[in-house]
Amino acid sequence: KFDLLIIDELGYLPMSRQARYNLFQLVNALYEYRSVIITTNKEFTAWGEFFHDDNVVVPIVDRLIHHSHIFIMGGESYRLRQKRQG
């Protein structure tokens, strides 16, 4: 049993049909029972690009943002900054 699920870099790669289905089932099962943290560099409006299925995006986002705290962090990539500093 776990209290928190962390999904890092959501949207970094396109999702297969099975992966979309699995994520929907996971989010649906955890909804209002467990905490979920998702990191992504994509705004909610761009999630259709990697999900390729708006019918799945809407209920996933709906469940994730209900009772949520959304942190939007801006700024330059620390990896890029380190590379520039050499």
TIMI-2910 file (N, C-alpha, C, CB; in pm, 1 decimal, decimal comma, always signed):
<rs>
+----------+----------+----------+----------+----------+----------+----------+----------+----------+----------+----------+----------+------+
!      n_x !      n_y !      n_z !     ca_x !     ca_y !     ca_z !      c_x !      c_y !      c_z !     cb_x !     cb_y !     cb_z ! resn !
+----------+----------+----------+----------+----------+----------+----------+----------+----------+----------+----------+----------+------+
!    +85,2 !   -118,4 !     +0,0 !     +0,0 !     +0,0 !     +0,0 !    +88,8 !   +123,4 !     +0,0 !    -96,4 !     +0,6 !   +122,5 !  Lys !
!    +47,5 !   +223,1 !    -73,2 !   +124,2 !   +346,8 !    -80,1 !    +29,4 !   +464,5 !    -61,5 !   +200,8 !   +358,0 !   -215,0 !  Phe !
!    +85,8 !   +576,9 !    -17,6 !     +6,6 !   +697,9 !     +1,8 !    +26,0 !   +798,7 !   -110,3 !    +41,6 !   +761,7 !   +133,7 !  Asp !
!   +137,3 !   +787,2 !   -183,0 !   +171,7 !   +885,6 !   -285,0 !   +230,4 !   +816,2 !   -407,1 !   +270,7 !   +989,5 !   -229,4 !  Leu !
!   +181,4 !   +855,2 !   -524,6 !   +237,6 !   +809,9 !   -651,6 !   +296,7 !   +931,2 !   -721,4 !   +129,4 !   +739,5 !   -741,2 !  Leu !
!   +421,0 !   +918,6 !   -767,7 !   +486,2 !  +1026,7 !   -841,8 !   +509,0 !   +979,6 !   -984,7 !   +621,4 !  +1069,2 !   -774,3 !  Ile !
!   +457,8 !  +1057,3 !  -1079,1 !   +478,9 !  +1030,8 !  -1221,5 !   +562,8 !  +1146,4 !  -1274,3 !   +341,5 !  +1016,4 !  -1301,1 !  Ile !
!   +685,0 !  +1117,0 !  -1314,4 !   +779,6 !  +1219,9 !  -1355,9 !   +785,9 !  +1227,7 !  -1508,2 !   +919,5 !  +1191,7 !  -1297,5 !  Asp !
!   +791,8 !  +1349,8 !  -1559,6 !   +807,9 !  +1375,4 !  -1703,1 !   +693,3 !  +1322,3 !  -1788,5 !   +936,2 !  +1314,8 !  -1750,5 !  Glu !
!   +570,5 !  +1335,4 !  -1741,5 !   +455,3 !  +1294,4 !  -1821,7 !   +451,8 !  +1377,3 !  -1949,4 !   +322,5 !  +1310,4 !  -1741,6 !  Leu !
!   +437,3 !  +1310,8 !  -2060,8 !   +431,1 !  +1379,6 !  -2189,1 !   +563,9 !  +1390,8 !  -2259,2 !   +375,5 !  +1514,4 !  -2170,4 !  Gly !
!   +668,1 !  +1337,0 !  -2198,5 !   +799,7 !  +1341,1 !  -2262,4 !   +799,2 !  +1259,9 !  -2391,5 !   +907,9 !  +1288,2 !  -2166,7 !  Tyr !
!   +725,8 !  +1148,3 !  -2388,6 !   +711,2 !  +1063,7 !  -2507,2 !   +562,9 !  +1043,6 !  -2536,1 !   +782,8 !   +926,4 !  -2487,4 !  Leu !
!   +526,6 !  +1023,2 !  -2663,5 !   +386,1 !   +993,1 !  -2694,1 !   +342,8 !   +864,7 !  -2623,8 !   +365,0 !   +980,2 !  -2847,1 !  Pro !
!   +214,1 !   +855,2 !  -2592,7 !   +163,1 !   +738,8 !  -2521,2 !    +87,2 !   +646,9 !  -2616,2 !    +72,4 !   +782,2 !  -2405,2 !  Met !
!   +110,7 !   +518,9 !  -2600,8 !    +36,8 !   +420,5 !  -2679,8 !   -107,1 !   +413,8 !  -2629,6 !   +104,6 !   +280,3 !  -2672,3 !  Ser !
!   -190,9 !   +351,3 !  -2706,8 !   -331,5 !   +334,9 !  -2667,3 !   -341,5 !   +260,8 !  -2534,1 !   -410,3 !   +258,9 !  -2776,8 !  Arg !
!   -262,6 !   +155,0 !  -2517,6 !   -265,3 !    +77,3 !  -2393,6 !   -215,3 !   +160,4 !  -2275,6 !   -180,6 !    -49,7 !  -2408,3 !  Gln !
!   -110,8 !   +240,6 !  -2296,6 !    -58,5 !   +325,9 !  -2189,6 !   -162,1 !   +429,8 !  -2147,6 !    +71,1 !   +395,7 !  -2234,6 !  Ala !
!   -233,6 !   +486,9 !  -2244,1 !   -339,6 !   +583,7 !  -2211,2 !   -448,3 !   +517,1 !  -2128,8 !   -400,3 !   +644,6 !  -2339,6 !  Arg !
!   -488,2 !   +398,9 !  -2169,5 !   -591,2 !   +324,6 !  -2096,7 !   -543,4 !   +292,7 !  -1954,6 !   -627,5 !   +194,1 !  -2171,9 !  Tyr !
!   -418,8 !   +246,4 !  -1942,5 !   -364,7 !   +212,8 !  -1810,2 !   -356,4 !   +334,9 !  -1719,6 !   -226,6 !   +149,7 !  -1824,2 !  Asn !
!   -313,3 !   +448,4 !  -1775,9 !   -304,9 !   +569,8 !  -1694,5 !   -443,3 !   +614,2 !  -1650,0 !   -235,7 !   +682,5 !  -1772,4 !  Leu !
!   -540,1 !   +607,7 !  -1739,7 !   -676,4 !   +643,5 !  -1701,2 !   -725,5 !   +553,4 !  -1588,2 !   -771,0 !   +634,0 !  -1822,2 !  Phe !
!   -704,8 !   +423,8 !  -1601,7 !   -749,0 !   +330,2 !  -1498,3 !   -678,9 !   +357,6 !  -1365,5 !   -723,2 !   +185,8 !  -1542,4 !  Gln !
!   -550,5 !   +389,5 !  -1370,2 !   -474,7 !   +419,2 !  -1249,0 !   -525,6 !   +545,9 !  -1181,6 !   -326,3 !   +433,3 !  -1281,4 !  Leu !
!   -539,1 !   +653,0 !  -1259,5 !   -587,5 !   +779,9 !  -1203,6 !   -728,5 !   +762,6 !  -1148,8 !   -584,9 !   +891,7 !  -1310,4 !  Val !
!   -810,7 !   +691,7 !  -1219,6 !   -947,4 !   +668,4 !  -1174,9 !   -950,5 !   +590,1 !  -1043,2 !  -1025,9 !   +593,5 !  -1282,6 !  Asn !
!   -864,6 !   +489,8 !  -1030,4 !   -860,3 !   +408,9 !   -908,0 !   -807,6 !   +488,4 !   -788,7 !   -773,3 !   +285,5 !   -929,9 !  Ala !
!   -713,7 !   +580,2 !   -813,7 !   -653,8 !   +657,8 !   -705,2 !   -735,5 !   +780,6 !   -667,6 !   -514,9 !   +700,3 !   -743,8 !  Leu !
!   -822,5 !   +823,9 !   -757,4 !   -900,2 !   +946,5 !   -739,2 !   -970,8 !   +947,1 !   -603,3 !  -1003,3 !   +961,9 !   -852,5 !  Tyr !
!   -940,0 !  +1048,4 !   -525,2 !   -994,6 !  +1073,0 !   -391,5 !   -951,8 !   +970,0 !   -286,7 !  -1143,9 !  +1076,1 !   -398,9 !  Glu !
!   -857,2 !   +881,1 !   -319,8 !   -807,9 !   +783,1 !   -222,4 !   -658,9 !   +796,6 !   -194,4 !   -836,8 !   +643,6 !   -271,2 !  Tyr !
!   -582,3 !   +840,5 !   -293,3 !   -437,5 !   +851,8 !   -279,2 !   -390,6 !   +983,5 !   -341,2 !   -365,7 !   +730,9 !   -345,7 !  Arg !
!   -271,0 !  +1024,4 !   -303,1 !   -211,4 !  +1145,9 !   -357,7 !   -128,5 !  +1112,2 !   -481,1 !   -124,3 !  +1216,8 !   -251,6 !  Ser !
!   -130,9 !  +1204,4 !   -576,8 !    -55,9 !  +1186,3 !   -701,2 !    +18,5 !  +1315,8 !   -730,6 !   -150,6 !  +1147,3 !   -820,4 !  Val !
!   +146,2 !  +1303,0 !   -761,7 !   +226,3 !  +1416,0 !   -808,7 !   +267,2 !  +1384,8 !   -952,0 !   +352,6 !  +1441,2 !   -716,6 !  Ile !
!   +246,0 !  +1481,0 !  -1039,4 !   +286,8 !  +1465,5 !  -1179,2 !   +376,4 !  +1582,5 !  -1215,4 !   +163,0 !  +1457,9 !  -1275,0 !  Ile !
!   +491,4 !  +1551,8 !  -1273,7 !   +575,5 !  +1657,3 !  -1328,0 !   +568,0 !  +1649,1 !  -1479,8 !   +723,3 !  +1644,9 !  -1277,2 !  Thr !
!   +561,5 !  +1764,1 !  -1541,8 !   +556,5 !  +1771,8 !  -1687,4 !   +595,6 !  +1912,5 !  -1729,8 !   +415,0 !  +1734,4 !  -1741,3 !  Thr !
!   +643,5 !  +1924,8 !  -1849,7 !   +670,2 !  +2057,9 !  -1903,3 !   +560,2 !  +2100,5 !  -1999,6 !   +806,1 !  +2061,1 !  -1973,6 !  Asn !
!   +449,1 !  +2027,9 !  -1998,2 !   +336,2 !  +2056,4 !  -2086,9 !   +220,3 !  +2116,9 !  -2008,4 !   +290,4 !  +1928,4 !  -2159,1 !  Lys !
!   +159,0 !  +2219,5 !  -2065,5 !    +36,8 !  +2274,5 !  -2006,8 !    -77,7 !  +2177,6 !  -2032,7 !     +4,5 !  +2415,9 !  -2065,1 !  Glu !
!   -182,4 !  +2186,6 !  -1951,2 !   -296,9 !  +2097,5 !  -1969,7 !   -352,3 !  +2105,0 !  -2111,4 !   -406,3 !  +2131,4 !  -1869,8 !  Phe !
!   -350,7 !  +2224,0 !  -2170,1 !   -405,2 !  +2240,3 !  -2305,2 !   -324,7 !  +2164,5 !  -2410,2 !   -410,2 !  +2387,4 !  -2341,6 !  Thr !
!   -202,2 !  +2124,4 !  -2378,2 !   -117,2 !  +2051,9 !  -2473,2 !   -117,1 !  +1901,4 !  -2449,3 !    +24,4 !  +2103,9 !  -2465,6 !  Ala !
!   -189,8 !  +1854,6 !  -2350,0 !   -187,1 !  +1711,4 !  -2319,2 !   -243,2 !  +1626,6 !  -2432,4 !   -265,0 !  +1684,1 !  -2192,3 !  Trp !
!   -330,3 !  +1680,9 !  -2513,2 !   -382,7 !  +1607,4 !  -2627,5 !   -274,7 !  +1569,1 !  -2726,8 !   -487,8 !  +1688,7 !  -2696,7 !  Gly !
!   -164,1 !  +1644,1 !  -2728,7 !    -54,3 !  +1616,2 !  -2821,8 !    +12,6 !  +1482,3 !  -2792,9 !    +49,2 !  +1727,5 !  -2815,7 !  Glu !
!    +29,8 !  +1447,3 !  -2667,9 !    +96,1 !  +1320,8 !  -2638,4 !     -2,0 !  +1209,5 !  -2602,5 !   +194,1 !  +1339,8 !  -2525,8 !  Phe !
!   -125,9 !  +1246,2 !  -2567,6 !   -227,0 !  +1143,7 !  -2543,9 !   -293,0 !  +1099,8 !  -2674,4 !   -332,8 !  +1195,2 !  -2446,4 !  Phe !
!   -300,5 !  +1189,1 !  -2770,7 !   -364,7 !  +1162,0 !  -2899,9 !   -508,8 !  +1114,0 !  -2884,0 !   -284,7 !  +1058,2 !  -2977,0 !  His !
!   -574,8 !  +1156,6 !  -2777,4 !   -712,4 !  +1111,7 !  -2754,1 !   -777,4 !  +1203,6 !  -2651,6 !   -716,2 !   +963,2 !  -2705,6 !  Asp !
!   -851,1 !  +1303,2 !  -2699,3 !   -914,9 !  +1398,3 !  -2608,3 !  -1019,2 !  +1332,4 !  -2519,0 !   -979,2 !  +1510,0 !  -2687,3 !  Asp !
!  -1074,1 !  +1219,9 !  -2562,5 !  -1173,3 !  +1150,5 !  -2480,1 !  -1112,5 !  +1094,9 !  -2352,0 !  -1237,2 !  +1037,8 !  -2559,3 !  Asn !
!   -982,6 !  +1073,2 !  -2351,5 !   -913,4 !  +1025,6 !  -2231,9 !   -854,3 !  +1141,7 !  -2153,6 !   -803,4 !   +926,2 !  -2269,6 !  Val !
!   -807,1 !  +1244,1 !  -2224,4 !   -743,2 !  +1358,0 !  -2158,1 !   -839,1 !  +1427,2 !  -2062,3 !   -691,9 !  +1458,0 !  -2261,8 !  Val !
!   -958,9 !  +1453,8 !  -2106,1 !  -1053,9 !  +1531,1 !  -2025,1 !  -1082,2 !  +1464,9 !  -1890,5 !  -1184,4 !  +1549,6 !  -2101,3 !  Val !
!  -1119,4 !  +1336,9 !  -1885,1 !  -1145,3 !  +1278,5 !  -1753,0 !  -1020,2 !  +1263,6 !  -1666,5 !  -1209,7 !  +1144,0 !  -1769,6 !  Pro !
!   -904,1 !  +1240,9 !  -1728,2 !   -781,4 !  +1232,1 !  -1649,0 !   -750,5 !  +1366,3 !  -1585,2 !   -663,1 !  +1185,8 !  -1736,0 !  Ile !
!   -750,3 !  +1472,5 !  -1665,6 !   -722,1 !  +1605,9 !  -1612,2 !   -826,8 !  +1645,2 !  -1509,1 !   -717,5 !  +1710,1 !  -1725,5 !  Val !
!   -952,4 !  +1615,2 !  -1536,6 !  -1060,1 !  +1647,6 !  -1443,4 !  -1034,2 !  +1586,0 !  -1306,3 !  -1194,7 !  +1599,1 !  -1498,3 !  Asp !
!   -996,7 !  +1460,5 !  -1302,6 !   -971,7 !  +1392,6 !  -1175,4 !   -844,1 !  +1443,1 !  -1108,8 !   -962,7 !  +1241,9 !  -1196,9 !  Arg !
!   -742,4 !  +1472,8 !  -1189,4 !   -616,3 !  +1518,9 !  -1131,9 !   -626,7 !  +1658,3 !  -1070,5 !   -508,9 !  +1518,4 !  -1237,7 !  Leu !
!   -703,5 !  +1746,9 !  -1131,5 !   -707,3 !  +1884,0 !  -1079,6 !   -811,1 !  +1904,3 !   -970,0 !   -734,8 !  +1979,9 !  -1191,8 !  Ile !
!   -903,7 !  +1810,6 !   -955,2 !  -1003,4 !  +1821,6 !   -848,8 !   -932,2 !  +1804,2 !   -714,9 !  -1118,0 !  +1715,4 !   -866,3 !  His !
!   -949,9 !  +1895,3 !   -624,1 !   -883,7 !  +1895,0 !   -492,3 !   -731,5 !  +1907,2 !   -503,7 !   -919,0 !  +1766,9 !   -416,2 !  His !
!   -679,6 !  +1966,4 !   -608,7 !   -534,5 !  +1967,2 !   -628,1 !   -472,1 !  +2102,1 !   -594,7 !   -501,2 !  +1930,0 !   -770,9 !  Ser !
!   -341,6 !  +2099,5 !   -586,8 !   -258,7 !  +2219,2 !   -579,3 !   -169,4 !  +2213,9 !   -702,6 !   -174,1 !  +2226,6 !   -443,5 !  His !
!   -176,5 !  +2316,4 !   -784,3 !    -99,2 !  +2319,0 !   -907,9 !    +14,0 !  +2418,9 !   -891,1 !   -188,7 !  +2355,5 !  -1030,4 !  Ile !
!   +135,3 !  +2372,9 !   -913,0 !   +253,3 !  +2457,7 !   -904,8 !   +309,2 !  +2474,6 !  -1044,8 !   +360,0 !  +2397,9 !   -808,4 !  Phe !
!   +319,5 !  +2599,1 !  -1088,4 !   +377,2 !  +2628,3 !  -1219,1 !   +512,6 !  +2691,8 !  -1193,3 !   +284,2 !  +2722,4 !  -1305,5 !  Ile !
!   +614,5 !  +2623,3 !  -1237,3 !   +750,7 !  +2669,1 !  -1212,3 !   +812,3 !  +2711,0 !  -1344,4 !   +836,2 !  +2558,5 !  -1143,4 !  Met !
!   +861,8 !  +2830,6 !  -1348,4 !   +922,8 !  +2880,9 !  -1470,3 !  +1072,2 !  +2895,4 !  -1452,5 !   +861,3 !  +3014,0 !  -1510,6 !  Gly !
!  +1132,8 !  +2944,8 !  -1554,6 !  +1275,5 !  +2970,2 !  -1547,0 !  +1354,3 !  +2881,3 !  -1641,0 !  +1324,0 !  +2951,0 !  -1406,3 !  Gly !
!  +1480,6 !  +2909,3 !  -1643,5 !  +1571,9 !  +2837,6 !  -1731,1 !  +1602,2 !  +2698,3 !  -1675,5 !  +1701,8 !  +2917,3 !  -1749,4 !  Glu !
!  +1624,6 !  +2605,5 !  -1763,4 !  +1663,0 !  +2470,1 !  -1724,7 !  +1796,4 !  +2474,1 !  -1650,9 !  +1671,7 !  +2377,5 !  -1848,6 !  Ser !
!  +1803,4 !  +2406,9 !  -1535,5 !  +1929,7 !  +2405,4 !  -1462,3 !  +2035,2 !  +2324,6 !  -1538,2 !  +1909,3 !  +2347,2 !  -1321,1 !  Tyr !
!  +1994,5 !  +2227,5 !  -1616,9 !  +2090,6 !  +2150,4 !  -1697,0 !  +2154,1 !  +2238,7 !  -1804,8 !  +2021,3 !  +2028,0 !  -1762,2 !  Arg !
!  +2071,1 !  +2320,2 !  -1868,7 !  +2122,6 !  +2412,0 !  -1969,7 !  +2215,9 !  +2513,9 !  -1905,6 !  +2007,0 !  +2483,1 !  -2042,4 !  Leu !
!  +2179,0 !  +2564,0 !  -1789,6 !  +2262,7 !  +2661,7 !  -1719,4 !  +2398,1 !  +2599,9 !  -1683,4 !  +2191,3 !  +2712,8 !  -1591,8 !  Arg !
!  +2398,8 !  +2476,3 !  -1633,8 !  +2524,5 !  +2409,3 !  -1599,4 !  +2611,0 !  +2387,3 !  -1722,9 !  +2496,5 !  +2275,4 !  -1530,8 !  Gln !
!  +2548,6 !  +2354,2 !  -1833,6 !  +2624,5 !  +2331,9 !  -1956,9 !  +2691,7 !  +2461,4 !  -2001,9 !  +2532,4 !  +2277,7 !  -2068,5 !  Lys !
!  +2619,8 !  +2571,5 !  -1992,0 !  +2676,0 !  +2700,9 !  -2032,2 !  +2792,4 !  +2741,2 !  -1942,5 !  +2567,9 !  +2809,4 !  -2029,0 !  Arg !
!  +2782,7 !  +2707,1 !  -1813,8 !  +2888,2 !  +2743,3 !  -1719,0 !  +3011,1 !  +2654,2 !  -1735,3 !  +2835,8 !  +2734,1 !  -1575,6 !  Gln !
!  +2990,9 !  +2541,4 !  -1802,9 !  +3099,9 !  +2452,4 !  -1837,6 !  +3153,8 !  +2375,0 !  -1725,0 !  +3206,8 !  +2526,1 !  -1896,9 !  Gly !
+----------+----------+----------+----------+----------+----------+----------+----------+----------+----------+----------+----------+------+
</rs>
